Amino acid sequence: MADRAKIAVFISGGGTNMAAILYASRLPDSPFEIVLVASNTPDAAGLALAQLEGIPTYAHSHKGHSREVQDAAMEAAALDAGAQFIVLAGYMRILSEGFVKRWDKRILNIHPSLLPKYKGLDTFARAIEAGDSHAGASVHVVTAELDAGDVLAQAKVAIAPGDTPESLGGRVKLAEHQLYPRAIADYVSRGSDPGFLLAKVKGIALALPETHERESHGSLGFRVGTEKTGKYFAYFSDRHHGSEHISLLVKTSGMDELMNLVEGQPDVYYKPAFYGASGWVGLILNRPDFDWDHAAEWLERSWRAVAPKRLTKLTDAADMF
């Protein structure tokens, strides 16, 4: 099994969602492991459970500290533990903008409503008062704006006649325990999911001027120009020709550059079978913390290498302003 993603879980109380995540992490096919449970409440019951289960813990009271000081302490503990992602599980503190920016797209949270409905507090009372048929929970990416990040998964829970916020909340909590571990697993596995990686590549490649896609030799290729005379500037390769990699194939300036890249950064580049003889290099996509800006730079460079002059002149002129 591939290396599992390392997550730090931040809690403030009993840690029931943390416990659900912990026990899910111990299933044989789990793509993640908990390397730290941290809290802003030193006597949080969830810390004792984590310790019982042999998980490293950390506590730093927020009392008397600014948000930035609190975040710095929690972040340092997460980094020391080797965490790649932070999962908020009943962590009752709003994170500072700087912290969220540093962990962009690597902090997840669960919110007790069907977002975008009922951001903030008192979600069950608001759903009941509105006469909704269902309440529920949403797992989302944390952004600087409260409860506004991309929603990754949701679970619906029916609202019964006579429900109180407490009775409804109890059933939603059960749904959360099912939802959160699965959503985390799906999210941290995206880097090895060919469908996700292809969608990202397509989004960048097809945003370049006059581009279209066409399959070639079992790989999806991207061309610039007309359907009849267009030229390939990139290919998406899902372990083709015996390769272990999911990769983006792009054009180098020639064999010297290709070999320098492969020899100098073998964890980033490789020489692909069939295409490598023509100076194409493989940019490995299925690796931790892949930099999509790097992929975008390669796609534009490769596009420029074969695009008609009239297109490159237009983009050069646009770059001047």
C-alpha angles and dihedrals in degrees: 000000000000120000110287121239113255116228135185115209119211117204139169103191144004095347100218092152089046088054091051090051092046095053092044089053089061095058112110096249099042112134093203142053132197112241097173142015110201132181142187087215112069093202096046109145090224091066091059091051091050091049091050089054093049098253117143112248137198133189131192119169114227091210112118094007133104119244090253093052091048092048092048091055094048092044093051090053091049092049093046088054091053095246117174094183135029120217119196112212109175093330102161099202129095109232121233118253093244093054092049091048093051090052095040110173091357100091121080130189137182120223125194099235141062097265136249081040119082107003114188126017139346092033097158095049090049093050092049093046091050091054094240118172093218141028124184148142136284130202111210143170111259117243133171089266112076115257091344105113125111112296110235102181141352138198121203123216121191118239111229125213107268094020117157123204087256097051093044091046091055092058093044089053089058089052091049091057090057096040105045102057091047093048091049091049092050093047099049090045095057092095090067096039110105092202093055093044093048092050090053093049092047092050092055099038097047092049089068115094119280096354130149138169131247133167118245128179092343095310129099108245133195121220137189122214132029125340089252103041103022121131128221117249100169144011133202111224122194102192091307125170092018096305120147091212137091099214152163114236115211137169121264126194090259146301095306093059092041093054093044090054094046095045095041098045109020091163090059106033139032138177107253121220115252095005098051093071088065095051099265116143127205116232105203110231102178098073132105120281094003112196109230092187086063090053091049091053091052093047092052092046092049090046091053091051093065106019119113113266092243089064097045090048090054093050091045090053091048091051090059092066 
